[in-house]
Amino acid sequence: MRTLRSGFLYLLVAVIMGIVAALAGLISIIAAIGSMAAAPHGPSAFAGVIGTVILLLVLSLVAVGIVLYAIFGKIRPGMRQLSEVDNGFRICYTGTTLILVGLAILVLGLIVIVAAFAAAGFSPEAVRGTVVSSLILALGVLLIGGIIAFIGNILTFVVGAFKLHSRYQNSLYMAAGILFVLDIALLLVGFTGILSLVGYILMYIALGDTINKLSTAAATPAQT
């Protein structure tokens, strides 16, 4: 439970970092573009835009790295340990495996895309043939990887939250699971992230409460 809780803490840090980076980057880019409009030949304004974009990319990569560590370094081991206590959590551990497989397939698809464009650079006449077919293949691979990772995300977070509620009877788990479901629905219309952030907060609080109750229950017999 402590391992799971630390995983959700890392997820909170990553999401907050991503939101702050996106907002700061957007404001900086707008300000830099305004400076370029006022002085179109000024190199400092252009350098400001480039610097902002680089900083945004670095912060985004750091946030992605934290997310990966949270899922595979904390949440996955936590679900594995829970599955050893309650076999019902095995499906949640399987979900983390699907996320890993899905991400690996996504990386493979990106490699195919890079290879296709590299081939076009070495052989321009291949654009209409090999490159186009490679891009179609890559898009198919990306779609498959995204679907697998999406299913893994549902099994890990949505099913995980509901199963934690079923076992430990804390309504915050149920609320977090519902928020995860609503966030998935919002993903279909292009809005996602905020509800999951609230869900992570609820999971962090609920796990802390469960840890305290389990610790108290374990200490009581020893004291008596």
Protein Blocks (a to p, Z undefined) as FASTA:
>chain_A
ZZmmmmmmmmmmmmmmmmmmmmmmmmmmmmmmmmmmmmmmbmklmmmmmmmmmmmmmmmm
mmmmmmmmmmmmmmmmmmmmmmmmmmklmmmmmmmmmmmmmmmmmmmmmmmmmmmmmmmm
mmmmlmmmmmmmmmmmmmmmmmmmmmmmmmmmmmmmmmmmmmmmmmnopaklmmmmmmmm
mmmmmmmnopahjlmmmmmmmmmmmmmmmmmmmmmmmmmmmmZZ
